[in-house]
Amino acid sequence: MSSASAAFPDVVLIGGGIMSATFAALLKELSPELSITLFETLEQCGQESSKAWNNAGTGHAGNCELNYTPQRADGSVDISKALAVNTEFDISRQLWAHWVRTGRIADPGTFIHACPHVSLVWGEADVAFLKARYTAMANHHCFDGMEYSEDPAVIASWAPLAMEGRDLSIPVAATRIKSGTDVDFGALTRSLLSDLQAAPGFHSFYRHRVTDLTKTTDGRWRVTAVNMQTGAHRTVLTRFVFIGAGGAALPLLQKSGIPEARRYAGFPVSGLWLQCTNSAITQRHHAKVYGKAPVGSPPMSVPHLDTRVIDGKSCLLFGPYAGFSTKFLKSGSWRDYFHSLNSSNIIPAMTAGKDNLSLLNYLVREISQSNHKRFQSLLNFYPQADESQWTKIVAGQRVQIIKPDKGLHGVLRFGTELVRSSDQSLVAILGASPGASIAASVALQVVEKCFPQKISSNKWLPRLKEIFPAYGVDLKQNAALCRELRTSTAATLNIDA
């Protein structure tokens, strides 16, 4: 890399997770000549929320996540969010398949595996809900192949551990989509950034913490980072900044001083998993089994028993169990939350807290649970589980968005959101689930919103249509193209269609 491109990169990425890796790789597809510099606080990429042990790796597609399909007052089920997430995951599949075909990703088996998605409920009310959900979803082509059963024997064939020892006097129901996936986003992040390292014009600085973001008089951004080992400072000037730093995105957005960031706050939530690596157990369960969140608990608390494939080995995760930490990153500081509060966002943060007392009560209950009590909730999904075979591990840290609403009122959001400057020179990714699963959709949105002239001038449009065969097409409406692309991407990624 030339000294000029190192000091004056076209793009600066802050954070070495799946969001930055996906956006950088997409930019290089569109303009290989672009110079890109990445700053990451840790010694490696993909170590926070992108790391396999820190997230559920569901390959969120709205197939099994019951919180994406709320029930209306009349008993019908709203599947609009599930459809949106489902087709956003199609964008990821198209991009990954393109990268496999062009050699950017050598082997899809290093990060994605076929894994059925199952929704499991029990009790008359929840069985009725799941049946209504199935009726709404099975009639849409995006959920082709969804199966429904109230037969314990059939459900046992889908998820044997979930049915062995279950009280069959209580009605049970399940849906299954065989074409679900398990995704190791940490492995994908490492693969993409390793490939980018060999590309001209790309440079990364690990163990570098960004300490300042300042807009210059000529419209560029002065980005200053400190080497955490030597204390030396590095400053670059760039026309575009992408903040994909997970939980640290909010403090960095605040450093930028853009008006659009005013009154945004964050609510950090920690989590725990129970982990089983006993092959005698893991070989008998091959599915992601999602249940319904307990009454009064937030959407992020949906319990699930997950098959994971990490470093080539199969394991099971159960959870998440929510908790509270004032850190914004797993590797962060206990002072993060307090440092994020200022005169413009403290009232929105307080009003959001007042409106979500049930969430606060839920977190208190979760934090105060004993390990044995946590294990009891696993028995709802695996009645014959042996506590000695499960280990507690700490999940990744999430920072939920508190978004400014009317006046000084703040609203807590559970999702992923883009916040960008009015001149489109800086963008930050805030929030959590579905997060990594829609990284390609997020990257594409940034391209469209922040580089519209490149598309309107037709410089990038032909290339976008090559990368994303469904570009500009709503797959929720076009059943034929949706089915065609799922068949082709499944063949390329070696997953079920």
N, C-alpha and C positions, 0 to 999 in steps of 0.2 A: 504494500500500500504506500502511496506517495505521502510525504509529509503534509502536502496541501490537503489531500482528502482526509487525512487523520485529524487535522486541525479545523477543517471546514467541511464536515460531512453533510451530505444532502439530508440525511435523516438521523436522528438520535433516538435510540430505544432505551428506556429505563425499565429494567427488570428482565431476567433471563428465563421466563416461564413460557408456557405454551402459547400465550397470546402474542408476545413479542416474536417468538420463533415463527409462528404462522404468518404474522403480518410481514416480517422481514423476507421470508421465503416467497410470499406472494409478490411483494414489490420487486424482488429480483427476477421473477418470472415476467413481470410487465416491463421493467427497465433494468436490464442487467448492468448498465453503466452506472447506476446509482451507487453512491458511497454511503455506507451505513455504519454507525458506531453504536455499540451496546455497552451499557454499564450495568453490572450486577453486584450486589452487596456480598453474596456468598461466593465460595470458592468454585462452585460448579453451577451449571444451569439446571433448571427444573427441580429445585430442591424444596420449594415451598408447596403451594397448593397443587402444582402440577405433578408432584411426586406421587408415585403409585400408592404408597401406604397412607398418604394424606387425603386421598379422595376416593369416592366410591367407584370411579371408572366405569360407570354404567354405559357410557355411550348413549347419554340421555336422548331418547327419541319419543318420549311421551307414551311409550307402550305400556309401561307398568306403574308409573308414578301417579298414584291416586290423587295427590294434591294438585295435579294439573287439570283435573276434571271435577270441578265442584258440582254439587247437586243443587238444582234450583228448588224453589219452594213447591213447585208442582210435582216434584219427584223426577223430572227429566234431568239429564246430565249435560253440562256445557263442555264440549270437547275442543273449543276454539284454541285454548292455550296449548293443549296436547298436539293439535294439528300444526300450530306455529313452530313448536319445538321439533316436531317430527320432520318437517320439511327443512328446517335449519340444519338438522343433522344430515339431510341429503346433500346440502352444500359441502359439509365436511367430507362426506363420502366421495363426492365428485372431485374435490381437490386432492384428497389422498390418492385416489385411483390415478389421477393425472400424474402425480409425483412418482407413483410406482411405475407407470408406463414410460416415463421419461428418465427414470434412473435416479431421481433425487432421493427416493426411498428404495433401498435395495431389496428389502424383504418385509412385506406387510406383517408377517408373522411375528416380528419383533415387538409389535405394539397393539395389534388388533386380533381378536379371536371371536369366533361364533359362540354365542352364549344365549340360550333362550331367556326371554323376559316374562316373568310370571307375576300376576297380582293374586294375592291370597287373602281371603277374609272369612270370618266366622260370625255366627249370630244372625238372626233373621233380618234385622235392619240392614246390616252391611251386605248380606247376600243379595237383598233386594236392590241395594245401591249398585253392586257390581253387575248385576244382570242388566240394569238400566244403562250402565256405562257400556257394557258389551253391545247392547242393542244399538246405541248411538255410534259406536266406533266401528263395529263390524260392517255397517252399511256404507262406510267410506273406504275408497280404494287405498288411502294411505295406510290403512290398518288391515290390508289383505292378509288372510291367513290366521287372523285372531281366532282362537278356540275358547270355548266356555264349557265348564263342567261343574256340576254339583255332586258328581259321583266320586266318593273317596278313592275308589280303585283307580280311576283315571287320573285324579290329582296326584295320587301316590306314584304313578308312572312318570309324572312330570317333575315331582319334587319329593322323593321318597322320605328324606329325613323329616320333612314337614308333616308327614302323615303318620309315621310310626308312633304308636302310643297316644294318639290324639283321641279325645273323648268324642265319639261319633254320635252321641246324643245331641250335640250342638251342631246345627247345620253349617256346612262349609261350602265355599265356592271358589273357583279360580279361573283366570284367563291365562292364555299362553300365546306368545308370538315367538316362533322358533328362529326367526331371522334377527333376533337381538344380538348385541355384541358386548364384549368386555374390552375396554381400551386402557392401555398403560400410557397415560399422557406424559409421564416423565421420560419414558423411552422414546416417544415420538419427539419430544422437545430436544433430547440429546442428538437424535438422528438428524433433525433439521439443522440445528446449529453446527453440528460437525460438518455437514455438507456446506453450509454457508461460510465456515472458516476457510475453506479452500477456494472460495470465490474472490475474484479481485474486487477491491473496494469495501470489503467487510472487515471490521475489526472489533474485538470484544475486550473489555477490561473487567476482569473479575476481582473480587475483594475491593471494589470501588463503590463508595456510597455518594450519591448525588446530594450535595449540600446546598446548591443554589440554582435557581432558574430565573433568569432576568431577561426581559424583552429589551432589545437595543433600539436606538432611534431609527435604524434602517430596517426594522421589522424582523430581524433575526433573533434567535434565542441564544443567550450565553448560558451554557450548561457547565457547572463546576462540580467536580467529583474529587473526593479525597481517597487516596490509597490507604486502606485500613491497616496495612502492614508497615508502610514507611512514613505515612503522614503527608506525603507529597500531594500537591494539588494538580489536577489536570483540567484545563478549560478548553471547550470547543465552541464554535459558532455554527449554528445550523438554521435552516429555514423551516424545519418540521420536527416536532417532538412527539413521540408516542410513549405514553406512560402505561405500561402493562405490568405493573409491579405488585399485583395482587392486593393484599391488605395495606401495603405501603402506598398505594396509588393516591389515596385521599390526602395524606400529608404532602406528597409531592405536588398534587394539584393545587393545594393551598399555597405552596411556595411560589407557584407561577404567578399568583396574584390576578388571574383573569377574573372579570366580573361574574362570569358564568359559574364559577366555583363558590361564590359567596353563599353562605347559609347551608351548604351541604355539610352533613356530619356523618359519622359512622358509628355503628353499634357492633363491637367485636363479640364474637361467639366462638368459644373453643369446643372441642369435642373429643370423644373417646370411641374406640372400637374394641370389640372382642375379636380375637384372632385365633384361628385354628389351622395348624399346618400338618396335622396328623394325616398321613396319606390314606389310612384306612377309612377316615371320615371324608376327606376332600374328594376321593374318587367316587363316592356315592352321591355326590350332589353336583349337578352341572346346570346351574340356572341362577338368575338374579330374582329373588323372591321378595316382592315389595308388599307391605301391608298398609293398613290405614292408621294414620296418626291418632293417638288417644284424644278423646274429647277435651278441648281446651288447650291443646298443644299447638305450636306454630307449624307451618308447612315444612320447615327444615327438619322437623323431628320425625319424619316418616321412617319407620323401622324397615330394615331390609337385611336379608341373609344372602350375601353375595359370593358367587364364585369369582375369584380373581386369578389371573395368570400374571405373575410377576417374576421377571428374570427366568422365564421358562418353567416355573414351578406353580402348581395349582394350590390355592389356599382358600379359606373361607373367612369373610369378615361379617360381623354382625354389629349393627348400630344404625345411626350414630347416637351416642348419648351426649346430650348437649351440656355445656358448662359455660362459665363466664370467665374471661381473662381480659385484662386491660391492654394486652399486647395486640398489635395489628398484624404481626407475623409470628409464626411459630418460633422463629429465631429473633424476634423483636424485643422491645423493652417494655417493662411494666408501666412506663410513663407514656407510652404511645397514645392511649386514649385521651389522657389529660392534656397532652401537648396539642392534640387536634382540636380542642375546644377553644373558641375565641369569641369576641364580642358579637360576631355576625351569626354564629351557629349555635350558641349555647341555648338560646330560647327555643329554636326548632328542635334541638336535641331533647330538651326538657318536655316540650309538648308531645313529642313522639313517645317519650317514656310514659307520660301520663295516659296516653291513648292505648298503651300496650302493657298495662299492668298484669294481664294474664300471662304474657310472655315472661315478664320478670318473675312472677310467681312460679312459672314452669321451670325457669332456670334455677331458682333457689331449690326447688324439689329435686331437680336432677343433680345438682352439686352435692346435696346432702345425702344422696343415695349411697348405701354401702355397696361394695363389690358384689356381695351375695344378692342384694336386691336387683342390681343390674342384670345379673345372670338369670334371675327369674323371668325377665321379659324375653330373654332368648328362648325360654321354654315354650312361649306362644308359637314360635316358628320351628322349633326343634325340640319336641316334648321329651325326648330321651337323651338330650345333651348331657355330657359329663363335665362338670365344672372344672375338673382338673386338666382337661384337654384344651382349655381356652385361656388366652393371655390378654391382658389389657394393654392396648397401645394408644398413644396420643394421636388424634387425627390432625388435619391441617386447620389453621386458623381462618375463620371467615369474618369479614367485616360487612355487615348488612348496611344498605344505604339508608340514610335519613335525608329525604329529599325535601327541599323547600316547597311549601304549598302556598295557600293564600296568606298574605301578610307574613307574620313571623312563625306561622304554624309549620311543623315538620311532620312528614309522613314516612313511616318505616316501610321500605320496599324489600321484597325477597326476589331478587332477579339480577340480571346483568344490564348495565346501562353505560352509554357513551356520554361523556361530557366534553365538549370541545369549545375552543375559543371562537369568537365571531368571525375572525379572519381565517379560520380553518388551519392555523399553523401549529396547534397543539390539541391533542386529544388524550383523554384518560379513560380507562376501563374500570368501572366500579362495580361492586356487588359480587354475588356468588352464583349459585346454581341457576341455570344449567351450565354456566361458565365454560369450562374447557371443551365440552361437547360441541359448542357452537362457535369455537374459535375461528373457524373458516368464515362463518357468517359475519362475525364481528369484524374480521380483517376486510372482508368485502364491503361492509358498510362504511368502514373508515376510508377505503379507496373512493367509494362513491361520494361521500360527504365532504371529504377533504381535498380530493383531486378531481373535482367535476370537470375542469377544463381539459384534462387528459382524456376523459371519456367523450365529452362533447366534440372535441377536435378529431375524434376517431383514432387517436394514437393508441389507446389502450383497449378500445372496444372490441376489435377483432380478436385480440389475444384473450380477453376475458371470455369470449364465446368459445374459444378453443379449450380453455381450462375448465369452464363451467358449461357443459353442453345445454343446461337448462337456464342459462343466464337470460333474465328478462321474462321467464315463464313462471307462472304460479302453478307449482306441482299439486297444490290442493285442488286445482280445477282441471288440470290436464292429466287424466288417468293414464292414457296410453304412454305418454312420455315418462311419467313417474315410474310405471312398471318397467319400461325399457331401460331406464337408467339404473334402477335398483338391480336388475338382472346383470347389467354390464359391470357395475361397480362391485357387486358381490363376487363376480368371477375374478376380477382383478385383485381384490383384497382377500380372496380365498375365505369368504364368509358365506352364510346361507342367504339366498335371495329372498 
